Structure formats: structure tokens, C-alpha cells
Amino acid sequence: MQTVLFDSTPSEEPSGKIVVQHNALVNARFDLSTVEMRLFMAMLSRIGRDDSEFREMCIPLTEIVALSGRRPSSKDYQQVASMCDQLVSRILHIERPTLAQRKERRNSPDFDKIPLMAYAKYRGEEGALRVRFNDEVMPYLLQLHRNFTKAQVVQLLKLKSPHSYRIYWLLKEYSTFGNRVISVEELKSLLNLDGQYKQFPLFRLRVLDKAQIELSQTDLPFEYELIRQGKSVFQIRFIFKQMPLLVEPLSASPSGWQEILHQVGLAPSSLATIVKLVEQGSIKSEYVTFVVKAQREKHRLGKVKSLAGAVFTAITKCHLVTEYQQAQERKKLRQVAVLEKEESVRFRVSELEPVYQTLVKKKKTPDATFEEHLQRVYLSQGFVLRKDQEGKDWVIRQQ
């Protein structure tokens, strides 16, 4: 029985992050529990398009055991600790490409058996896992230029069952065709269910119908038809319609402050919440960078235990708004002090225009427009135009 640690679908959605797998991995045979699948997805989301080798990743436990926003319980920590033992033993069964694949699928294809993980270390003090993919998996996750399938993290987060997750990827690979036919035997093999659910109605109820319900909430809802040989169900035809991928291209770079949050180790769902707050104008991106800098210093001094958690809370709860405003005021005062030190004479442009209008009425200026007046009297005499912090125009003559 799979362990389910997620009591609700996360309400915070990531902002268009894309993960990619080689099709050989999409069609590989392997078995992961729900929490292991979440960890696998978190690791995929941390792979960069230009990465040429795997690196150690630090995954906060809140990203894999508390997606609904609740705080991890002691039971969660115990389950994650024991999960490390299982995780390092997980094996990928990847079918080797052969000439026979050009013909009908063979009954006994060749497989490469590859460990998924190089290691998985539980760090209770950090509230995180330190993990690394096995280097043998590089060809299936790094530097992919063809024969790959990509998906949005926002869609994957909606899935609770490992079998639904695998079925999503299997259908996503064929999304441009709108359907995929797969034998019951092969599907069970890919889901590592060989020898289980010998009665098809039970397989249909617990795997197919469950996946159909979960995928109905994603960009890949599907219907399916049963193809029979005699009275037995032989194949399943999945029918679906490709939905538009409403995200930036994979090559697009995140903005600087989003990249900083990613480096801190924020979960995709938490990052999405902050992105939404910035887009709505509830907080400024400058406040985000201010919080990260402040919390990093506190983390360095040992004043906060979880850097990612401290950053997320301080941003969403506006805990450091007063400090941020004070810092902004100090910055503005410093800028004014520097400006005043550099300048000898300055006039606000909005105050000069009424003077010009008075000269026009008294016919004491040769200038036909205010711009000409500004040029002749000020700019030609060493003054320059500048804008202050509030966007107001000044004419200034430096010392």
C-alpha cells in the first residue's frame, strides 16, 4: 500500500516551471511511493537546461511532506528518514533500443537496470534531504535535444497517486497525437504491477478510474476505451486533447529575484505564491531581495533553522516590512546627501515654467517655447536635466 502524506491539493501553484525527461525514462519501469515521487519531481525541477552533470540537491522536507501548507509532524520526519533507505535501492528498468523495436514489440525486450539515486541523506537539523541522482541517469535527464517529453510542475503537483503521475507522463509523450493505445500487460509492467489486479475490474477501479479523476484536474484530462480479445480486455485506448502550454519557452530565464528564491531552496508552490503577490502589487520585488539578504544573515548566525521557511514566512506575512521601509528611507537620504554634495545650483523644472509664462506675457523673452527657454537659459549654460527618486525633473549645475 502506498503511503499518502498529502491531505489536500496544494492551493499555491508554481509559475510555469517546466521539467523534462527522456522518453526512455518516461517509459521505464520503476516503482516509487507517493512521497518518493514528490521528491523525484522536486529534483527534476532543480535541473537546469544547460546542466552537464548532476550536483547535490538540498530539498526541504516541507516541499515533499507538507504541500498543503501544514507544518511537518514528527511522523512525517520518521517516514522521510526511513524513506532514504528505500530510495537508494530503487532501480530503473530502461528498455534498450534494438532493431527489434522497428518491428512488433518483443515479448522479452532487453533492459538496463540502473539505480536511480547516488545517495540520499536525511539531515534532521536542517529539516531537509541531501540527494543526488546516479550519474548513469545523466543521458535521460541532462542535455536533452530530442526524444524528450516536458511537463509543467503546476500540473504535476495536482496528482496524488504515483500511478496517476506515471500515466500522466505516458499520455503527455503522445499529446500531439491525441491518443495512445497501450496493452494492459505493458501498462501493468510500467507501473510495476506485474501479478497484481488479476481481475481487470479492480485494476480499472483503483488505477484507471483514479487516474482519470486526478488527471481531470490537469491540462491532460482523458477518456478511455477498452479493446477486447474475446471477453478479455487486451488493450486500452486513451483519448485526450492537447491543451495549450501557457508558459514561457524553456530557454526563458527567470527574473533575478525569482532565481534568488530558487537558490534559497523554496518549494515551487511557495515560489508561485510569492510570484502572485508581486504580480498583484501586494509586495515589491525589492522587498523580496531585502528579506532574502536579511534572513541569510540570520541563518548564518544560527538565528533561524530553516532558511527557506524563514524567507517564505517573512515575505508572505510581511514580517520585515518596517525594516525594509526604514532601509529604503536611509537609502533615499544617502542619495539626497550625495546629490546635494555634488550640486551647487538646482531648480525644479515645474517651477521654472510659470516664470517663463510670466516673461512671455511681459514680452521679455525671445523664446517661442518653454523648451527653447530651458535650452537657452539653463542647458546651454552648463545645467543638465535629471530626475529624482519620485520621477520629478530638475535642472542642475554641478560644481
C-alpha positions as CSV (number, residue, x, y, z in Angstrom):
1,M,0.0,0.0,0.0
2,Q,1.3,3.4,-0.9
3,T,1.9,6.0,1.9
4,V,0.0,9.2,1.3
5,L,1.3,12.2,3.2
6,F,-0.7,14.9,1.4
7,D,-4.1,15.7,2.7
8,S,-5.2,18.2,0.0
9,T,-4.2,19.5,-3.3
10,P,-1.8,22.5,-2.9
11,S,-3.5,25.8,-3.4
12,E,-0.3,27.6,-4.3
13,E,0.7,26.9,-7.9
14,P,4.2,27.3,-9.4
15,S,4.6,29.8,-12.2
16,G,5.3,27.8,-15.3
17,K,8.3,25.8,-14.2
18,I,9.0,23.0,-16.8
19,V,10.6,19.6,-16.1
20,V,11.9,17.3,-18.8
21,Q,12.6,13.6,-19.2
22,H,13.9,11.5,-22.0
23,N,11.2,9.3,-23.4
24,A,13.1,6.2,-22.4
25,L,12.7,7.3,-18.8
26,V,9.0,8.1,-19.3
27,N,8.5,4.5,-20.5
28,A,10.9,3.0,-17.9
29,R,9.7,0.5,-15.4
30,F,10.1,1.6,-11.8
31,D,8.2,1.9,-8.5
32,L,8.1,4.9,-6.3
33,S,5.8,5.7,-3.4
34,T,3.9,9.0,-3.3
35,V,6.4,10.8,-1.2
36,E,9.3,9.4,-3.3
37,M,7.6,10.7,-6.4
38,R,7.2,14.1,-4.9
39,L,10.9,14.1,-4.1
40,F,11.7,12.9,-7.7
41,M,9.7,15.8,-9.1
42,A,11.4,18.3,-6.7
43,M,14.8,17.1,-8.0
44,L,13.7,17.3,-11.7
45,S,12.6,20.9,-11.1
46,R,16.1,21.8,-9.9
47,I,17.8,20.6,-13.1
48,G,18.9,23.5,-15.4
49,R,18.7,23.3,-19.1
50,D,22.4,23.8,-19.5
51,D,23.5,21.5,-16.7
52,S,26.1,19.0,-17.8
53,E,26.4,17.0,-14.6
54,F,24.4,16.2,-11.5
55,R,25.0,18.0,-8.3
56,E,23.9,17.5,-4.7
57,M,20.5,19.0,-4.1
58,C,19.0,20.1,-0.8
59,I,15.3,19.5,-0.7
60,P,13.4,21.0,2.3
61,L,11.0,18.4,3.9
62,T,8.2,21.0,3.6
63,E,8.4,20.6,-0.2
64,I,7.6,16.9,-0.1
65,V,5.6,16.2,3.0
66,A,3.6,19.5,3.7
67,L,2.5,20.8,0.3
68,S,-0.9,21.8,1.8
69,G,0.8,24.4,4.0
70,R,0.7,22.5,7.3
71,R,3.9,22.1,9.4
72,P,5.6,18.7,9.1
73,S,4.8,16.4,12.0
74,S,7.2,14.0,13.8
75,K,5.5,11.2,11.9
76,D,6.4,12.8,8.6
77,Y,10.1,13.1,9.7
78,Q,10.2,9.5,10.7
79,Q,8.7,8.4,7.4
80,V,11.1,10.5,5.4
81,A,14.1,9.2,7.3
82,S,13.1,5.6,6.6
83,M,12.3,6.5,3.0
84,C,16.0,7.2,2.4
85,D,16.8,3.5,2.9
86,Q,14.2,2.6,0.3
87,L,15.1,5.4,-2.1
88,V,18.7,4.4,-2.7
89,S,17.5,0.9,-3.6
90,R,15.1,2.0,-6.3
91,I,16.0,0.6,-9.7
92,L,15.1,1.9,-13.2
93,H,14.3,-0.8,-15.8
94,I,15.0,1.0,-19.0
95,E,14.4,-0.8,-22.3
96,R,17.4,-0.9,-24.6
97,P,16.9,0.3,-28.2
98,T,17.2,-2.6,-30.6
99,L,16.5,-3.4,-34.2
100,A,13.5,-5.4,-33.0
101,Q,11.8,-2.2,-31.9
102,R,11.3,-1.3,-35.5
103,K,9.1,-4.3,-35.7
104,E,6.4,-5.5,-33.3
105,R,7.3,-5.2,-29.6
106,R,9.1,-8.3,-28.4
107,N,7.8,-10.4,-25.6
108,S,11.1,-10.2,-23.7
109,P,12.9,-7.0,-24.6
110,D,16.4,-6.2,-23.2
111,F,16.6,-3.9,-20.2
112,D,19.3,-1.9,-18.5
113,K,18.8,-1.9,-14.7
114,I,20.1,1.4,-13.3
115,P,20.0,2.7,-9.7
116,L,18.1,6.0,-9.6
117,M,20.0,7.6,-6.8
118,A,23.7,8.0,-6.0
119,Y,22.7,8.7,-2.4
120,A,20.0,10.2,-0.1
121,K,21.0,11.7,3.2
122,Y,18.5,12.8,5.9
123,R,19.5,15.9,7.8
124,G,17.2,16.4,10.7
125,E,18.8,19.6,11.9
126,E,18.4,21.2,8.5
127,G,14.9,19.8,8.0
128,A,16.0,18.7,4.6
129,L,17.2,15.8,2.4
130,R,20.5,16.0,0.6
131,V,20.2,13.9,-2.5
132,R,21.9,13.3,-5.8
133,F,21.0,11.4,-9.0
134,N,23.1,8.5,-10.1
135,D,25.5,9.6,-12.9
136,E,24.2,6.7,-15.0
137,V,20.9,8.5,-15.3
138,M,22.5,11.6,-17.0
139,P,21.6,10.6,-20.6
140,Y,17.9,10.6,-19.6
141,L,17.8,13.9,-17.7
142,L,20.6,16.2,-18.9
143,Q,21.3,18.0,-22.2
144,L,18.2,16.7,-23.9
145,H,17.7,17.8,-27.5
146,R,15.4,15.2,-29.0
147,N,13.1,12.3,-27.9
148,F,12.0,14.0,-24.7
149,T,8.8,15.0,-23.0
150,K,8.2,18.1,-20.9
151,A,5.5,18.9,-18.4
152,Q,4.6,21.8,-16.1
153,V,5.3,21.4,-12.4
154,V,1.9,23.2,-11.7
155,Q,0.1,20.2,-13.4
156,L,2.2,17.5,-11.7
157,L,1.5,19.0,-8.3
158,K,-2.2,18.2,-8.7
159,L,-1.5,14.5,-8.8
160,K,-1.6,12.4,-5.6
161,S,-1.2,8.9,-6.8
162,P,2.2,7.6,-8.2
163,H,0.2,5.6,-10.8
164,S,-1.6,8.8,-11.9
165,Y,1.8,10.5,-12.1
166,R,3.2,7.8,-14.4
167,I,0.1,7.7,-16.6
168,Y,0.2,11.5,-16.9
169,W,3.8,11.3,-18.4
170,L,2.8,8.3,-20.6
171,L,0.0,10.3,-22.1
172,K,2.0,13.6,-22.3
173,E,4.5,11.8,-24.5
174,Y,1.7,11.3,-27.1
175,S,0.0,14.7,-26.5
176,T,0.5,15.8,-30.1
177,F,-1.4,12.7,-31.3
178,G,-4.4,12.9,-29.1
179,N,-4.5,9.3,-28.2
180,R,-2.3,6.4,-27.1
181,V,-3.0,2.7,-27.2
182,I,-1.2,0.5,-24.7
183,S,-1.8,-3.1,-23.7
184,V,-3.0,-3.9,-20.2
185,E,0.1,-6.1,-19.7
186,E,2.5,-3.4,-20.7
187,L,0.8,-0.8,-18.6
188,K,0.9,-3.0,-15.5
189,S,4.6,-3.7,-16.2
190,L,5.4,0.1,-16.5
191,L,3.6,0.7,-13.2
192,N,5.4,-2.2,-11.6
193,L,2.1,-4.0,-11.0
194,D,3.0,-7.4,-12.6
195,G,1.0,-10.1,-11.0
196,Q,-1.4,-7.7,-9.3
197,Y,-5.0,-6.9,-10.1
198,K,-5.6,-10.2,-11.9
199,Q,-9.3,-9.2,-12.1
200,F,-9.5,-6.3,-14.5
201,P,-12.4,-4.5,-12.9
202,L,-10.3,-4.0,-9.8
203,F,-7.4,-2.6,-11.9
204,R,-9.9,-0.4,-13.7
205,L,-11.3,1.0,-10.4
206,R,-8.1,1.5,-8.5
207,V,-5.7,2.6,-11.3
208,L,-7.5,3.8,-14.4
209,D,-10.6,5.4,-12.9
210,K,-8.4,7.0,-10.1
211,A,-6.0,8.4,-12.7
212,Q,-8.9,9.7,-14.8
213,I,-10.3,11.6,-11.8
214,E,-6.9,13.1,-10.9
215,L,-5.9,14.0,-14.5
216,S,-9.3,15.7,-15.0
217,Q,-7.9,18.5,-12.8
218,T,-4.8,18.9,-15.0
219,D,-4.1,20.1,-18.6
220,L,-4.5,16.4,-19.8
221,P,-8.0,15.1,-19.0
222,F,-8.7,11.9,-20.8
223,E,-11.3,9.3,-21.7
224,Y,-10.5,5.7,-22.4
225,E,-11.9,2.8,-24.4
226,L,-11.4,-0.9,-23.7
227,I,-10.2,-3.0,-26.6
228,R,-11.1,-6.7,-26.2
229,Q,-9.9,-10.0,-27.5
230,G,-12.8,-12.3,-26.9
231,K,-14.1,-11.5,-23.5
232,S,-10.8,-10.3,-22.1
233,V,-9.6,-6.7,-22.1
234,F,-6.4,-6.7,-24.2
235,Q,-5.6,-3.0,-24.7
236,I,-6.6,0.4,-23.5
237,R,-7.0,3.4,-25.9
238,F,-6.5,6.7,-24.0
239,I,-8.2,9.6,-25.8
240,F,-7.2,13.2,-24.9
241,K,-6.9,16.7,-26.3
242,Q,-3.8,18.6,-26.1
243,M,-4.1,21.8,-24.1
244,P,-2.1,25.0,-24.9
245,L,1.1,25.3,-22.9
246,L,0.7,28.7,-21.3
247,V,4.2,29.2,-20.1
248,E,7.4,30.9,-21.3
249,P,9.7,28.8,-23.5
250,L,12.1,26.5,-21.7
251,S,15.0,28.8,-22.6
252,A,13.5,31.8,-20.9
253,S,15.3,32.9,-17.7
254,P,13.5,33.7,-14.5
255,S,13.8,37.2,-13.2
256,G,16.7,37.8,-10.8
257,W,14.6,37.8,-7.6
258,Q,12.9,34.5,-8.6
259,E,16.3,32.9,-9.2
260,I,17.4,34.1,-5.7
261,L,14.4,32.4,-4.2
262,H,15.1,29.2,-6.1
263,Q,18.7,29.2,-4.8
264,V,17.4,29.6,-1.2
265,G,15.5,26.3,-1.8
266,L,11.9,27.5,-1.8
267,A,9.4,24.9,-3.0
268,P,7.8,25.5,-6.4
269,S,4.4,26.0,-4.7
270,S,5.9,28.6,-2.3
271,L,7.6,30.4,-5.1
272,A,4.4,30.6,-7.0
273,T,2.6,32.2,-4.0
274,I,5.3,34.9,-3.9
275,V,5.2,35.5,-7.7
276,K,1.5,36.0,-7.4
277,L,1.9,38.6,-4.6
278,V,4.4,40.5,-6.6
279,E,2.3,40.4,-9.8
280,Q,-0.7,41.6,-7.8
281,G,1.3,44.5,-6.4
282,S,0.9,43.3,-2.8
283,I,4.6,43.3,-2.3
284,K,7.6,44.7,-4.3
285,S,10.3,42.5,-5.7
286,E,12.8,44.8,-3.9
287,Y,11.2,43.6,-0.6
288,V,11.8,40.0,-1.6
289,T,15.5,40.5,-2.2
290,F,15.7,42.5,1.1
291,V,14.1,39.6,3.0
292,V,16.4,37.0,1.5
293,K,19.5,39.1,2.4
294,A,18.3,39.6,5.9
295,Q,17.3,36.0,6.5
296,R,20.5,34.7,5.0
297,E,22.5,36.7,7.6
298,K,20.2,35.4,10.4
299,H,20.7,31.8,9.1
300,R,24.5,32.3,9.0
301,L,24.4,33.5,12.7
302,G,22.2,30.5,13.6
303,K,19.2,32.6,14.5
304,V,16.9,30.7,12.0
305,K,16.9,27.0,11.4
306,S,15.2,26.7,8.0
307,L,16.3,29.4,5.6
308,A,13.6,28.6,3.0
309,G,10.9,28.6,5.7
310,A,12.1,31.8,7.3
311,V,12.2,33.6,3.9
312,F,8.7,32.4,2.8
313,T,7.1,33.4,6.1
314,A,8.8,36.8,6.3
315,I,7.7,37.6,2.7
316,T,4.1,36.4,2.9
317,K,3.4,37.6,6.4
318,C,5.3,40.9,5.8
319,H,7.3,40.5,9.0
320,L,10.2,42.7,7.8
321,V,8.2,45.5,6.1
322,T,9.1,48.0,8.7
323,E,12.8,47.2,8.5
324,Y,12.5,47.4,4.7
325,Q,10.8,50.8,4.7
326,Q,13.4,52.1,7.1
327,A,16.2,50.8,4.9
328,Q,14.6,52.5,1.9
329,E,14.4,55.8,3.7
330,R,18.1,55.6,4.7
331,K,19.0,54.8,1.2
332,K,17.0,57.8,-0.1
333,L,18.6,60.1,2.4
334,R,22.0,58.9,1.4
335,Q,21.2,59.6,-2.3
336,V,19.9,63.1,-1.4
337,A,23.0,63.8,0.6
338,V,25.3,62.7,-2.3
339,L,23.2,64.7,-4.7
340,E,23.4,67.9,-2.6
341,K,27.1,67.5,-2.2
342,E,27.7,67.2,-5.9
343,E,25.4,70.1,-6.9
344,S,25.8,73.8,-6.5
345,V,22.6,75.1,-8.2
346,R,19.3,73.2,-8.9
347,F,15.8,74.2,-10.0
348,R,12.7,72.1,-10.3
349,V,11.5,72.3,-13.9
350,S,7.9,72.5,-12.9
351,E,8.7,75.8,-11.0
352,L,10.6,77.3,-14.0
353,E,7.7,77.0,-16.4
354,P,5.5,79.6,-14.6
355,V,8.5,82.0,-14.7
356,Y,8.7,81.5,-18.4
357,Q,5.0,82.2,-18.9
358,T,5.3,85.4,-17.0
359,L,8.2,86.5,-19.3
360,V,6.0,85.7,-22.3
361,K,3.2,87.8,-21.1
362,K,5.6,90.7,-20.5
363,K,7.2,90.1,-23.9
364,K,10.6,89.8,-22.2
365,T,11.8,86.6,-23.8
366,P,12.8,85.7,-27.4
367,D,11.9,82.1,-26.9
368,A,8.8,80.7,-28.6
369,T,8.5,77.7,-26.4
370,F,9.4,76.7,-22.8
371,E,11.8,74.1,-24.2
372,E,13.7,76.8,-26.1
373,H,13.8,78.9,-23.0
374,L,15.1,76.0,-21.0
375,Q,17.8,75.3,-23.6
376,R,19.0,78.9,-23.9
377,V,18.9,80.0,-20.3
378,Y,19.9,76.8,-18.5
379,L,21.1,73.8,-20.6
380,S,23.4,76.0,-22.7
381,Q,25.0,77.4,-19.5
382,G,26.1,74.1,-18.0
383,F,22.9,72.9,-16.4
384,V,21.7,69.3,-17.0
385,L,18.3,67.6,-16.7
386,R,17.9,65.0,-14.0
387,K,15.0,63.0,-12.4
388,D,14.8,62.4,-8.7
389,Q,13.6,59.3,-6.9
390,E,10.0,60.5,-7.3
391,G,10.4,60.9,-11.1
392,K,10.4,64.8,-11.0
393,D,12.5,66.8,-13.4
394,W,15.3,69.1,-12.2
395,V,17.9,71.3,-13.9
396,I,21.2,71.1,-12.1
397,R,24.6,72.7,-12.5
398,Q,27.4,70.6,-10.9
399,Q,30.3,72.0,-9.1
